[in-house]
Every structure is written in C-alpha cells, then in structure tokens.
Amino acid sequence: MLNKFAVIDVETTGGSSDNDYVIEIGIVLGEEGKVTHNYQTLINPQKRISPYIEAYTGISSEELESAPTFDDIKDELYEMLYDRVFVAHNARFDYSFIKNEFRRHDIKFNAKQLCTVKLSRMLYPRHRHHNLDSLIERFGLNCEQRHRALPDAQATWEFLNYVTVNTPSEVLENAINKILKTSYIPLNINPELINDIPEQAGVYIFYGDEDIPLYVGKSINLKDRILSHFANDTSSSTELKISQQLKNIKTINTAGELGALLKESELIKQMKPLYNRVLRESRVLTVLRKDINENGFYIVSIDTADNILHEDFPNILGVFKNNKSAKDALLLLCAENSLCQKLLGLEKTDSYCFAYHLGTCKGACANEEESITYNLRFIKAFEKLKLKTWPFTGPVVITEKNQDISEQMVFNNWCLIGYVDEYGSFNLNYEQGNFDYHTYQILRRYFKNAKKCDYKVLPADFEFQIG
C-alpha cells in the first residue's frame, strides 16, 4: 500500500485548467493505509460562477464571496500535499487544476499520481463503466453528497481501501506501481500501445470516440513527441482535452523529416482534426495581386484563393492566412517604403491618401510622383513577400533514408508530383500544377538548409518512365 498519500477531489468553475479556477477542495490525508486527517474548504475564485456550476455542485457565488482565496491557503495546501502520492478519480483533471493554481502563484508543484479510474479498469476489466457513480453503486461506497469535494474524495478513499482489503497484495502492488510509472498516459490508452510506437520519423494521429480525428502531428522521433503531449497535458488545457478524449493512436513512418512534414500537411487537410486549427482553417488563402492602373502605377488588389496557378506567380505579391495579416503587412510596407495607401488598396478616396498627409506618401495617388520612380520602390518593397520561382531547370528528386526506410519524392514547380519506387520507376499520382502553399513553405525551408539536402535535378525535358 502507499506510504504517504493524499486523496483529492476539486470542484471548479469549468473544464479548462488554464482559464478556470478551483472553488472547492477536499483532501483525505493518510499514511500506511490509514487516514490521518480530512480537509475541506471552499475557495473564492474572485469571480461569479455560472448557473450550471451552481446547479451541478450546489455551491453558490454568494457562499464563495466569504471563502478564502487560493493565495490565502496555498502555503497550507502545499505543506499538506508535499511528498505525497496524489490520488484522485481521473487524476489528471484534478492534478492539472491544482498544479495550475500553484503555478499562478509562482509555486512549482509536482507529484506522483495514482488514478483510481485506471486502477479500477486494471483490477476489474470485466466492467464497462468506471466512473465514481458506478463504483459507488458497485461496491456500496458511502458518499453523502455527490459533486462536493470532500464527500467525493472520501468515496475515492473508500474504493482504495476496498481494493486493498479485497485484492491480493502482490496484484494490487503491481497495479499501483504500473500506474505510478505510467501516470502520464491517458486513461483510455493501453501502455502497450505506447511501447509499440517507433522511435523514428513519421506522423501520428490521435483519435477520439468513433474514430473521430482529434489531432495530427509529426516528429523525427514519434515516441518522444507523443509522450511529450501527455507529460505536458497538465500545463495546457488543449493538451488536457486531447488526453481526456483520446481513445486510439495510429502512426505512419516516414524516411525523414521532410516526408513527415508533407504527410502531416496532407492528412490535416484531408481529415480536418478537431485541434489542428491553424492548418485546418487555412485552406482559403488571402492573396495580394499586382496590377497597373491607367496612369502606369503598380497597384494592389486583395483577393482570396484556394488554389494558385503557376502562371499567376509573376503577379502575386504575397500570400497570407487571412485578410487582416495581409493588410497589416501592406501598412508596414507603406510606412517603410513611402508607398501609397490608395494604390495598395488600403484606402478608397478620390484625392490624396492618408499617408500623403502624414508625409509618408510622395503623392503617387495624385500623380505628383513619376510612375517609374514609384514602381521601382514598389518592386523592391515586395521582394521578400513574393512567391519565388522554382529554382531549378527541371523536376527534382529528393531522397530521404533511415535504417529502415528509403523514400524518393519527385517535385516540380514547388509541387509534390509523385514518388520513385524501389525499381526506379516513377509513380506520378499527384496532379501536376496543383500548387499548395504549405508544401511551398516546407520546400523553401528544406532547400535553405543545404546540409540536409539530398536531391538530384532532372533535365527540363526529362521523360518519366511511369511505373
């Protein structure tokens, strides 16, 4: 049995440990299998709680107004919990809230965690449900008032005491030791699944109920990256939500980092995972296009596009994830290069633009500046933003390999157009000319790192032998 332990339950203002607060804590302290002290207190979150939380817990905002704040009890609480095993039903939830409450007061708190949900599943695998209500009914546990911190903590302690009495000591000790060693692994994930994850490059997919994709990620070491999600989940509400919902993990091995990056981008677009918001929501891009007006001045139009053709490259000045970031970039270029806000599409006026009155526009909006002078400054201003032309005379074969896998990818005009199989034949199963901005960004970064590059340029008129 555990030498020193604290069985804990918390009630909170909501489900996010980043943004919500503890409003009640109940603790059963014990040593050598015996209870030494019970502790309970309401905690003032210094804001009103929602009607839902009031109905769920029976705690009102008025009751909390006279309660101590976490700052008032932090030292006493830390002293109680220090050097004890943190025991809770669904321990990662309670632990994340306590850890983050301490963190807000610049106190580092770490503890070994024993989750009684995991313990119940391990000892009683024939049962389907292992929530606290199910354990109370199944084992006849006492709980005077559900969803209050101390009664729930006491019911959790009663379950722990029950299994101590009714389980062979060796079986119980092995189960507890296994949970303590793997306390960072989510509730619904078998540790054996983690053991089978390879320590090499690739892509991983987190699945929730009914195989709903939660998150797609990539790494040069899949096992390390996946474990880092779980090790950090108490510090991030998003990571904690993923851990709580996670039901399965699948991995796809790649020969190297480039293959992993490309596969990650492809899968996110296909699967639209719940927590990959950045790539998932950036399907439609904001594009700055160059044109010329009747007076010979270069002008900018802000457009949206979900596909960019290579023939458009010369007139595309920049690509952005949204309209706001595009306009912010234009404002900065305007200020740094004395460009005209009217000609950049930032302002509609029949006379001088606002920048002219500030002295940063030289009068192009009213033909007070020579168009050739303005256009030269315009071209220079957009040099860094413009899409770059394909830097090779023909297609490129990039090779990545590790001790298990070798992969040859074929690219042309910033597009992945296929692979070379083990017999040297080309499998061109991608649409040529289907430009993808994220692939463009990935390849740009790849070619900047000359030491990592392993590629061969094919002649411009190379005839592919299709496998």
MILOKOL-369377 format. One record per residue (C-alpha): y, x, z; residue number from 1. Coordinates in steps of 0.5 Angstrom, whole numbers, plus 2048, in hexadecimal, padded with zeros to 3 digits. Layout:
N
+-----+-----+-----+------+
:  py :  px :  pz : resi :
+-----+-----+-----+------+
:   Y :   X :   Z :  NUM :
...
+-----+-----+-----+------+
END
This chain:
467
+-----+-----+-----+------+
:  py :  px :  pz : resi :
+-----+-----+-----+------+
: 800 : 800 : 800 :    1 :
: 807 : 802 : 7FF :    2 :
: 80A : 806 : 805 :    3 :
: 811 : 804 : 804 :    4 :
: 813 : 7FE : 800 :    5 :
: 819 : 7F9 : 7FF :    6 :
: 817 : 7F2 : 7FC :    7 :
: 81D : 7F0 : 7F9 :    8 :
: 820 : 7EA : 7F5 :    9 :
: 827 : 7E8 : 7F3 :   10 :
: 82B : 7E2 : 7F0 :   11 :
: 830 : 7E4 : 7EB :   12 :
: 836 : 7E1 : 7E7 :   13 :
: 832 : 7E1 : 7E1 :   14 :
: 82D : 7E5 : 7DD :   15 :
: 831 : 7EC : 7DB :   16 :
: 831 : 7F1 : 7E0 :   17 :
: 837 : 7F4 : 7DC :   18 :
: 83B : 7EE : 7DD :   19 :
: 838 : 7EA : 7E2 :   20 :
: 838 : 7EB : 7EA :   21 :
: 833 : 7EA : 7F0 :   22 :
: 835 : 7E4 : 7F4 :   23 :
: 82F : 7E5 : 7F9 :   24 :
: 82A : 7EA : 7FB :   25 :
: 824 : 7E9 : 7FF :   26 :
: 820 : 7EF : 802 :   27 :
: 81A : 7F0 : 805 :   28 :
: 819 : 7F7 : 808 :   29 :
: 812 : 7FA : 80A :   30 :
: 80E : 800 : 80C :   31 :
: 807 : 801 : 80B :   32 :
: 805 : 7FA : 809 :   33 :
: 80A : 7F7 : 80F :   34 :
: 810 : 7F3 : 80F :   35 :
: 816 : 7F7 : 813 :   36 :
: 81C : 7F3 : 811 :   37 :
: 81E : 7ED : 80D :   38 :
: 825 : 7ED : 80A :   39 :
: 829 : 7E8 : 806 :   40 :
: 831 : 7E7 : 804 :   41 :
: 835 : 7E3 : 7FF :   42 :
: 83A : 7E8 : 7FB :   43 :
: 840 : 7E6 : 7F9 :   44 :
: 841 : 7E7 : 7F1 :   45 :
: 848 : 7E6 : 7F1 :   46 :
: 848 : 7E1 : 7EC :   47 :
: 846 : 7DA : 7EC :   48 :
: 83E : 7D9 : 7EA :   49 :
: 83C : 7D4 : 7E4 :   50 :
: 83A : 7CD : 7E6 :   51 :
: 833 : 7CF : 7E3 :   52 :
: 832 : 7D4 : 7E8 :   53 :
: 835 : 7D0 : 7EE :   54 :
: 82F : 7CB : 7EC :   55 :
: 82A : 7D0 : 7EB :   56 :
: 82B : 7D4 : 7F1 :   57 :
: 82E : 7CE : 7F6 :   58 :
: 834 : 7D4 : 7F7 :   59 :
: 83B : 7D1 : 7F6 :   60 :
: 841 : 7D5 : 7F4 :   61 :
: 844 : 7D3 : 7FB :   62 :
: 83F : 7D6 : 7FF :   63 :
: 840 : 7DD : 7FB :   64 :
: 847 : 7DD : 7FD :   65 :
: 846 : 7DF : 804 :   66 :
: 840 : 7E3 : 803 :   67 :
: 840 : 7EB : 803 :   68 :
: 841 : 7EF : 7FC :   69 :
: 83C : 7F4 : 7FA :   70 :
: 841 : 7F9 : 7FC :   71 :
: 841 : 7F6 : 803 :   72 :
: 839 : 7F7 : 803 :   73 :
: 838 : 7FD : 7FE :   74 :
: 837 : 802 : 804 :   75 :
: 833 : 7FE : 808 :   76 :
: 82F : 7FC : 802 :   77 :
: 82E : 803 : 7FF :   78 :
: 82B : 805 : 806 :   79 :
: 826 : 800 : 806 :   80 :
: 823 : 801 : 7FF :   81 :
: 824 : 809 : 7FF :   82 :
: 81D : 80C : 7FE :   83 :
: 819 : 805 : 7FE :   84 :
: 815 : 802 : 7F8 :   85 :
: 819 : 7FD : 7F5 :   86 :
: 814 : 7F7 : 7F5 :   87 :
: 816 : 7F0 : 7F1 :   88 :
: 813 : 7EB : 7ED :   89 :
: 816 : 7ED : 7E6 :   90 :
: 818 : 7F3 : 7E9 :   91 :
: 81C : 7F6 : 7E3 :   92 :
: 821 : 7F0 : 7E4 :   93 :
: 823 : 7F1 : 7EB :   94 :
: 823 : 7F8 : 7EB :   95 :
: 828 : 7F8 : 7E5 :   96 :
: 82D : 7F4 : 7E9 :   97 :
: 82C : 7F8 : 7EF :   98 :
: 82D : 7FE : 7EB :   99 :
: 833 : 7FC : 7E7 :  100 :
: 836 : 7F9 : 7ED :  101 :
: 836 : 800 : 7F1 :  102 :
: 838 : 803 : 7EA :  103 :
: 83E : 7FF : 7EA :  104 :
: 840 : 803 : 7F1 :  105 :
: 83E : 80A : 7EE :  106 :
: 838 : 80A : 7F2 :  107 :
: 831 : 80C : 7EE :  108 :
: 82B : 808 : 7F0 :  109 :
: 824 : 80A : 7EE :  110 :
: 81E : 807 : 7F1 :  111 :
: 816 : 807 : 7EF :  112 :
: 815 : 7FF : 7ED :  113 :
: 80F : 7FB : 7EE :  114 :
: 80F : 7F5 : 7EA :  115 :
: 80B : 7EF : 7ED :  116 :
: 80A : 7EC : 7E7 :  117 :
: 807 : 7F2 : 7E4 :  118 :
: 802 : 7F2 : 7EA :  119 :
: 800 : 7EB : 7E9 :  120 :
: 7FF : 7EC : 7E2 :  121 :
: 7FB : 7F2 : 7E3 :  122 :
: 7F7 : 7EF : 7E9 :  123 :
: 7F6 : 7E8 : 7E6 :  124 :
: 7F6 : 7E9 : 7DF :  125 :
: 7F2 : 7E2 : 7DE :  126 :
: 7F8 : 7DE : 7E0 :  127 :
: 7FD : 7DD : 7DB :  128 :
: 803 : 7DC : 7DF :  129 :
: 806 : 7E1 : 7E4 :  130 :
: 80D : 7DE : 7E6 :  131 :
: 80F : 7DD : 7ED :  132 :
: 80E : 7D6 : 7ED :  133 :
: 807 : 7D7 : 7EA :  134 :
: 805 : 7DC : 7F0 :  135 :
: 808 : 7D7 : 7F5 :  136 :
: 803 : 7D2 : 7F3 :  137 :
: 7FD : 7D6 : 7F1 :  138 :
: 7FD : 7DA : 7F8 :  139 :
: 800 : 7D5 : 7FC :  140 :
: 806 : 7D9 : 7FE :  141 :
: 80C : 7D7 : 802 :  142 :
: 813 : 7D6 : 7FF :  143 :
: 818 : 7D2 : 803 :  144 :
: 81D : 7D2 : 7FD :  145 :
: 81C : 7D4 : 7F6 :  146 :
: 821 : 7D8 : 7F3 :  147 :
: 824 : 7DA : 7F9 :  148 :
: 824 : 7E2 : 7FA :  149 :
: 820 : 7E3 : 801 :  150 :
: 81B : 7DD : 800 :  151 :
: 819 : 7E0 : 7F9 :  152 :
: 819 : 7E7 : 7FC :  153 :
: 814 : 7E4 : 802 :  154 :
: 810 : 7E1 : 7FD :  155 :
: 80F : 7E7 : 7F9 :  156 :
: 80D : 7EB : 7FF :  157 :
: 808 : 7E5 : 801 :  158 :
: 805 : 7E7 : 7FA :  159 :
: 805 : 7EE : 7FB :  160 :
: 802 : 7ED : 802 :  161 :
: 7FD : 7E8 : 7FF :  162 :
: 7FA : 7ED : 7FA :  163 :
: 7FA : 7F3 : 7FF :  164 :
: 7F5 : 7EF : 803 :  165 :
: 7F1 : 7EC : 7FD :  166 :
: 7F0 : 7F2 : 7F9 :  167 :
: 7EC : 7F8 : 7F9 :  168 :
: 7F1 : 7FD : 7FC :  169 :
: 7EF : 802 : 7F6 :  170 :
: 7F0 : 7FD : 7F1 :  171 :
: 7F7 : 7FB : 7F4 :  172 :
: 7F9 : 802 : 7F5 :  173 :
: 7F7 : 804 : 7ED :  174 :
: 7FB : 7FE : 7EB :  175 :
: 801 : 7FF : 7EF :  176 :
: 801 : 807 : 7ED :  177 :
: 801 : 805 : 7E6 :  178 :
: 806 : 800 : 7E6 :  179 :
: 80B : 805 : 7EA :  180 :
: 809 : 80A : 7E5 :  181 :
: 80B : 805 : 7DF :  182 :
: 810 : 801 : 7E2 :  183 :
: 815 : 802 : 7DD :  184 :
: 810 : 7FF : 7D8 :  185 :
: 812 : 7F8 : 7D6 :  186 :
: 80E : 7F2 : 7DA :  187 :
: 80A : 7F0 : 7D3 :  188 :
: 809 : 7F6 : 7D0 :  189 :
: 802 : 7FA : 7D2 :  190 :
: 803 : 801 : 7D4 :  191 :
: 7FD : 803 : 7CF :  192 :
: 801 : 800 : 7C9 :  193 :
: 807 : 806 : 7CB :  194 :
: 801 : 80B : 7CC :  195 :
: 800 : 80A : 7C4 :  196 :
: 807 : 80B : 7C2 :  197 :
: 807 : 811 : 7BE :  198 :
: 80C : 817 : 7C0 :  199 :
: 80F : 817 : 7B9 :  200 :
: 814 : 815 : 7B4 :  201 :
: 814 : 80D : 7B2 :  202 :
: 816 : 806 : 7B3 :  203 :
: 815 : 802 : 7B9 :  204 :
: 815 : 7FA : 7B9 :  205 :
: 816 : 7F6 : 7C0 :  206 :
: 813 : 7EF : 7BF :  207 :
: 814 : 7E9 : 7C4 :  208 :
: 811 : 7E2 : 7C4 :  209 :
: 80D : 7E0 : 7BE :  210 :
: 80E : 7E7 : 7BB :  211 :
: 816 : 7E6 : 7BA :  212 :
: 819 : 7ED : 7B9 :  213 :
: 81E : 7EF : 7BE :  214 :
: 820 : 7F6 : 7BD :  215 :
: 81E : 7FB : 7B7 :  216 :
: 820 : 803 : 7B9 :  217 :
: 81E : 809 : 7B6 :  218 :
: 81D : 810 : 7B9 :  219 :
: 81A : 817 : 7B8 :  220 :
: 815 : 816 : 7BE :  221 :
: 813 : 80F : 7BE :  222 :
: 810 : 80F : 7C5 :  223 :
: 816 : 812 : 7C9 :  224 :
: 81B : 80E : 7C5 :  225 :
: 817 : 807 : 7C7 :  226 :
: 816 : 80A : 7CF :  227 :
: 81E : 80B : 7CF :  228 :
: 81F : 804 : 7CE :  229 :
: 81B : 802 : 7D4 :  230 :
: 81E : 807 : 7D8 :  231 :
: 825 : 805 : 7D7 :  232 :
: 824 : 7FE : 7D7 :  233 :
: 827 : 7FD : 7DE :  234 :
: 82D : 800 : 7DC :  235 :
: 82E : 7FC : 7D6 :  236 :
: 82E : 7F4 : 7D5 :  237 :
: 82C : 7F4 : 7CE :  238 :
: 826 : 7F9 : 7CF :  239 :
: 824 : 7F5 : 7D5 :  240 :
: 824 : 7EF : 7D1 :  241 :
: 820 : 7F2 : 7CC :  242 :
: 81B : 7F4 : 7D1 :  243 :
: 81A : 7ED : 7D4 :  244 :
: 819 : 7EA : 7CE :  245 :
: 814 : 7F0 : 7CB :  246 :
: 80D : 7EE : 7C9 :  247 :
: 80B : 7F3 : 7C4 :  248 :
: 80D : 7FA : 7C1 :  249 :
: 80B : 7FC : 7BA :  250 :
: 80C : 803 : 7B7 :  251 :
: 80D : 806 : 7B0 :  252 :
: 80C : 80D : 7AF :  253 :
: 810 : 811 : 7AA :  254 :
: 810 : 818 : 7A8 :  255 :
: 817 : 81A : 7AB :  256 :
: 81E : 817 : 7AD :  257 :
: 821 : 815 : 7A6 :  258 :
: 81B : 811 : 7A5 :  259 :
: 81B : 80E : 7AC :  260 :
: 823 : 80C : 7AA :  261 :
: 821 : 809 : 7A4 :  262 :
: 81C : 805 : 7A6 :  263 :
: 820 : 802 : 7AC :  264 :
: 825 : 800 : 7A8 :  265 :
: 821 : 7FC : 7A3 :  266 :
: 81D : 7F9 : 7A9 :  267 :
: 823 : 7F7 : 7AC :  268 :
: 826 : 7F3 : 7A6 :  269 :
: 81F : 7F0 : 7A5 :  270 :
: 81D : 7EE : 7AC :  271 :
: 824 : 7ED : 7AF :  272 :
: 822 : 7EE : 7B6 :  273 :
: 826 : 7EB : 7BC :  274 :
: 829 : 7F1 : 7BF :  275 :
: 82B : 7F5 : 7B9 :  276 :
: 831 : 7F2 : 7B8 :  277 :
: 835 : 7F8 : 7B4 :  278 :
: 831 : 7F9 : 7AE :  279 :
: 82E : 7F1 : 7AE :  280 :
: 835 : 7EF : 7AE :  281 :
: 838 : 7F4 : 7A9 :  282 :
: 834 : 7F1 : 7A2 :  283 :
: 83B : 7EF : 79F :  284 :
: 840 : 7F5 : 79F :  285 :
: 847 : 7F5 : 79E :  286 :
: 849 : 7F9 : 798 :  287 :
: 850 : 7FC : 796 :  288 :
: 851 : 7FC : 78F :  289 :
: 856 : 800 : 78B :  290 :
: 85A : 7FC : 785 :  291 :
: 861 : 7FE : 782 :  292 :
: 867 : 7F9 : 781 :  293 :
: 86C : 7F7 : 77B :  294 :
: 870 : 7FD : 77E :  295 :
: 86B : 802 : 77E :  296 :
: 86A : 803 : 785 :  297 :
: 863 : 803 : 788 :  298 :
: 862 : 7FD : 78D :  299 :
: 85C : 7FB : 791 :  300 :
: 858 : 7F5 : 792 :  301 :
: 854 : 7F3 : 798 :  302 :
: 84D : 7F0 : 796 :  303 :
: 846 : 7EE : 798 :  304 :
: 840 : 7F0 : 795 :  305 :
: 838 : 7F0 : 797 :  306 :
: 837 : 7F5 : 791 :  307 :
: 83A : 7FA : 78E :  308 :
: 839 : 7FD : 787 :  309 :
: 83A : 804 : 785 :  310 :
: 83E : 802 : 77F :  311 :
: 843 : 800 : 785 :  312 :
: 843 : 806 : 788 :  313 :
: 84A : 809 : 785 :  314 :
: 84E : 803 : 787 :  315 :
: 84B : 803 : 78E :  316 :
: 850 : 806 : 793 :  317 :
: 84C : 805 : 799 :  318 :
: 846 : 800 : 79D :  319 :
: 847 : 7FD : 7A4 :  320 :
: 842 : 7F9 : 7A8 :  321 :
: 848 : 7F4 : 7A9 :  322 :
: 84F : 7F2 : 7A7 :  323 :
: 852 : 7F4 : 7AD :  324 :
: 850 : 7FB : 7AD :  325 :
: 852 : 7FB : 7A5 :  326 :
: 859 : 7F9 : 7A7 :  327 :
: 859 : 7FE : 7AD :  328 :
: 857 : 804 : 7A8 :  329 :
: 85D : 801 : 7A3 :  330 :
: 862 : 801 : 7A8 :  331 :
: 860 : 808 : 7AA :  332 :
: 860 : 80B : 7A3 :  333 :
: 867 : 807 : 7A2 :  334 :
: 86A : 80B : 7A8 :  335 :
: 867 : 812 : 7A7 :  336 :
: 869 : 812 : 79F :  337 :
: 86F : 80E : 79F :  338 :
: 86C : 808 : 79B :  339 :
: 86E : 801 : 799 :  340 :
: 86B : 7FC : 79E :  341 :
: 86C : 7F7 : 798 :  342 :
: 869 : 7FB : 793 :  343 :
: 863 : 7FC : 798 :  344 :
: 862 : 7F4 : 798 :  345 :
: 864 : 7F4 : 7A0 :  346 :
: 86A : 7F0 : 79E :  347 :
: 86D : 7EB : 79A :  348 :
: 874 : 7EB : 798 :  349 :
: 879 : 7EB : 792 :  350 :
: 87D : 7F0 : 795 :  351 :
: 87D : 7F7 : 799 :  352 :
: 876 : 7F7 : 79D :  353 :
: 877 : 7F8 : 7A5 :  354 :
: 875 : 7FF : 7A4 :  355 :
: 87B : 801 : 7A0 :  356 :
: 880 : 7FE : 7A6 :  357 :
: 87C : 803 : 7AA :  358 :
: 87E : 809 : 7A6 :  359 :
: 876 : 80A : 7A4 :  360 :
: 876 : 807 : 79D :  361 :
: 87A : 80A : 798 :  362 :
: 87C : 804 : 794 :  363 :
: 876 : 803 : 78F :  364 :
: 876 : 7FC : 791 :  365 :
: 87D : 7FB : 78D :  366 :
: 87C : 801 : 788 :  367 :
: 880 : 805 : 78C :  368 :
: 87B : 80B : 78B :  369 :
: 878 : 80E : 785 :  370 :
: 871 : 80B : 784 :  371 :
: 86D : 812 : 782 :  372 :
: 870 : 814 : 789 :  373 :
: 86E : 80F : 78D :  374 :
: 867 : 80E : 789 :  375 :
: 865 : 816 : 78B :  376 :
: 867 : 815 : 792 :  377 :
: 862 : 80E : 792 :  378 :
: 85C : 812 : 78F :  379 :
: 85D : 818 : 794 :  380 :
: 85D : 813 : 79A :  381 :
: 857 : 80F : 798 :  382 :
: 853 : 816 : 796 :  383 :
: 84F : 815 : 79D :  384 :
: 84D : 80E : 79C :  385 :
: 84B : 80D : 795 :  386 :
: 844 : 80D : 793 :  387 :
: 841 : 814 : 791 :  388 :
: 83E : 814 : 78A :  389 :
: 837 : 816 : 78A :  390 :
: 837 : 81E : 78B :  391 :
: 831 : 820 : 786 :  392 :
: 830 : 81F : 77F :  393 :
: 82A : 81B : 780 :  394 :
: 825 : 818 : 785 :  395 :
: 823 : 81C : 78B :  396 :
: 81C : 81C : 78E :  397 :
: 81D : 81D : 796 :  398 :
: 817 : 820 : 79A :  399 :
: 815 : 81F : 7A1 :  400 :
: 80F : 821 : 7A4 :  401 :
: 80C : 822 : 7AB :  402 :
: 805 : 824 : 7AD :  403 :
: 802 : 81D : 7AC :  404 :
: 806 : 81A : 7A6 :  405 :
: 80A : 81D : 7A0 :  406 :
: 80F : 818 : 79C :  407 :
: 813 : 819 : 796 :  408 :
: 818 : 814 : 795 :  409 :
: 81C : 813 : 78E :  410 :
: 823 : 812 : 78E :  411 :
: 828 : 811 : 788 :  412 :
: 830 : 80F : 789 :  413 :
: 82F : 80E : 790 :  414 :
: 829 : 809 : 790 :  415 :
: 822 : 80A : 792 :  416 :
: 81E : 808 : 78C :  417 :
: 817 : 80A : 78E :  418 :
: 812 : 80F : 790 :  419 :
: 80E : 814 : 78E :  420 :
: 806 : 813 : 78F :  421 :
: 801 : 818 : 791 :  422 :
: 7FF : 819 : 78A :  423 :
: 806 : 81B : 788 :  424 :
: 807 : 814 : 784 :  425 :
: 80E : 810 : 785 :  426 :
: 80E : 809 : 789 :  427 :
: 814 : 806 : 787 :  428 :
: 814 : 800 : 78A :  429 :
: 81B : 7FF : 78C :  430 :
: 821 : 7FC : 788 :  431 :
: 825 : 802 : 785 :  432 :
: 82C : 801 : 785 :  433 :
: 82C : 7FC : 78C :  434 :
: 831 : 800 : 790 :  435 :
: 830 : 800 : 797 :  436 :
: 836 : 802 : 79B :  437 :
: 832 : 804 : 7A1 :  438 :
: 82D : 808 : 79D :  439 :
: 833 : 80C : 79A :  440 :
: 836 : 80E : 7A1 :  441 :
: 82F : 810 : 7A3 :  442 :
: 82E : 815 : 79D :  443 :
: 835 : 817 : 79E :  444 :
: 834 : 81A : 7A5 :  445 :
: 82D : 81C : 7A2 :  446 :
: 830 : 821 : 79D :  447 :
: 835 : 823 : 7A1 :  448 :
: 830 : 827 : 7A6 :  449 :
: 82E : 82C : 7A1 :  450 :
: 829 : 82F : 7A6 :  451 :
: 825 : 828 : 7A6 :  452 :
: 825 : 827 : 79E :  453 :
: 81E : 828 : 79A :  454 :
: 820 : 825 : 794 :  455 :
: 81F : 826 : 78C :  456 :
: 824 : 824 : 787 :  457 :
: 820 : 821 : 781 :  458 :
: 823 : 821 : 77A :  459 :
: 828 : 81C : 778 :  460 :
: 823 : 81A : 772 :  461 :
: 81D : 81A : 776 :  462 :
: 818 : 815 : 774 :  463 :
: 814 : 813 : 77A :  464 :
: 80C : 812 : 77A :  465 :
: 80B : 80C : 77D :  466 :
: 805 : 80C : 782 :  467 :
+-----+-----+-----+------+
END
